[in-house]
Amino acid sequence: MEKKAPSTMKEALIAELLSDLNETLEKAEAVIASAEKVDATLQGSTKALIVAGEKYKGVINSFTEETKIALSSHIKEETRVNLENSVKELKTANKELLDSAIKDKKKAFPLTPLIIGLLVFMICLNSLSIYLFIR
């Protein structure tokens, strides 16, 4: 088809209006295409952020679990060392007490209750140390 020049003012205004409508439609189609690209980019970014968040959560949980294990191990070791030292000191003190009581037979108290008390005390200490080592 051939384009004819408008013959009346009315035709000229309609042609101008149609041309403006065509431009507006082309711009709207360009905006829609651009919006679709932005939407696709945002969806990709959202998925990447979700994956990164899950990885971060995993790292934090792993770090927390490792820290909990390390702290628990440290507490066990410190308890064992301190308990060992305390038991050694108590054994030395008990031995010295028994030795002095045996050497000094002139003491006014009987040895049997003291020895029984010390044995019960030692059994309790050994039971406590076994309990702590098992945990």
C-alpha positions in Angstrom: 0.0 0.0 0.0 1.0 3.5 -0.7 1.0 6.2 1.8 -1.1 9.1 0.8 -0.6 12.5 2.3 -3.6 13.6 4.4 -6.0 15.8 2.5 -7.8 17.3 5.4 -6.8 18.6 8.8 -8.8 15.8 10.4 -6.9 13.2 8.5 -3.6 14.9 9.5 -4.5 14.8 13.2 -5.6 11.2 13.0 -2.3 10.3 11.2 -0.3 12.1 13.9 -2.3 10.4 16.7 -1.7 7.0 15.1 2.0 7.7 14.8 2.1 8.8 18.5 0.2 5.6 19.5 2.7 3.5 17.5 5.6 5.1 19.3 4.0 4.6 22.6 3.3 0.9 21.9 7.0 0.4 20.8 8.2 2.0 24.0 5.8 -0.1 26.1 7.1 -3.3 24.4 10.7 -2.2 25.1 9.8 -1.5 28.8 8.1 -4.9 29.1 11.1 -6.7 27.5 13.4 -4.8 29.9 11.2 -5.7 32.9 11.4 -9.3 31.9 15.2 -9.2 31.8 15.3 -7.5 35.2 12.9 -10.1 36.6 15.1 -12.9 35.3 18.2 -11.2 36.8 16.4 -10.8 40.2 15.3 -14.4 40.3 18.9 -15.5 39.6 20.2 -13.2 42.3 17.5 -14.5 44.8 18.5 -18.1 44.1 22.2 -17.2 44.5 21.4 -15.5 47.8 19.5 -18.4 49.1 22.3 -20.8 48.2 24.9 -18.5 49.8 22.7 -18.2 53.0 22.4 -22.0 53.3 26.2 -22.3 52.9 26.8 -19.6 55.5 24.4 -21.4 57.8 26.2 -24.7 57.3 29.6 -23.0 58.0 28.3 -21.4 61.2 26.7 -24.6 62.4 29.9 -26.6 61.7 32.0 -24.0 63.5 29.6 -24.0 66.4 29.7 -27.8 66.7 33.6 -27.8 66.4 33.8 -25.2 69.1 31.5 -27.1 71.3 33.5 -30.3 70.9 36.8 -28.4 71.5 35.5 -26.6 74.6 34.1 -29.9 76.0 37.5 -31.6 75.4 39.3 -28.7 77.0 37.1 -28.8 80.1 37.5 -32.6 80.4 41.3 -32.3 80.1 41.5 -29.4 82.7 39.2 -31.4 85.1 41.4 -34.5 84.7 44.6 -32.6 85.3 43.2 -30.7 88.3 41.6 -33.9 89.7 44.9 -35.8 89.3 46.8 -33.1 91.1 44.2 -33.0 93.9 44.2 -36.8 94.3 48.1 -36.8 94.4 48.1 -34.1 97.1 45.4 -35.9 99.1 47.3 -39.2 98.8 50.5 -37.6 100.0 48.7 -35.9 102.9 46.9 -39.1 103.9 50.2 -41.0 103.8 52.0 -38.4 105.9 49.1 -38.4 108.3 49.1 -42.2 108.6 52.9 -42.3 108.9 52.9 -39.8 111.7 50.1 -41.5 113.5 51.9 -44.9 113.2 55.2 -43.4 114.4 53.7 -41.6 117.2 51.9 -44.4 119.1 51.4 -42.1 122.1 48.5 -40.3 120.4 45.3 -40.5 122.3 43.0 -41.5 119.4 42.6 -44.9 117.9 43.9 -45.5 114.4 41.1 -47.8 113.2 38.4 -45.2 112.7 40.9 -42.9 111.0 42.1 -45.6 108.6 38.5 -46.6 107.8 37.6 -42.9 107.2 40.6 -42.4 104.9 39.8 -45.6 102.9 36.2 -44.5 102.4 37.5 -41.1 101.3 39.9 -42.7 98.8 37.2 -44.9 97.4 34.9 -41.9 96.9 37.7 -40.0 95.2 38.4 -43.0 92.9 34.7 -43.3 92.1 34.5 -39.6 91.3 37.6 -39.7 89.0 36.2 -42.8 87.2 32.9 -41.1 86.7 34.5 -37.9 85.3 36.8 -39.9 82.9 33.8 -41.9 81.6 31.8 -38.7 80.8 
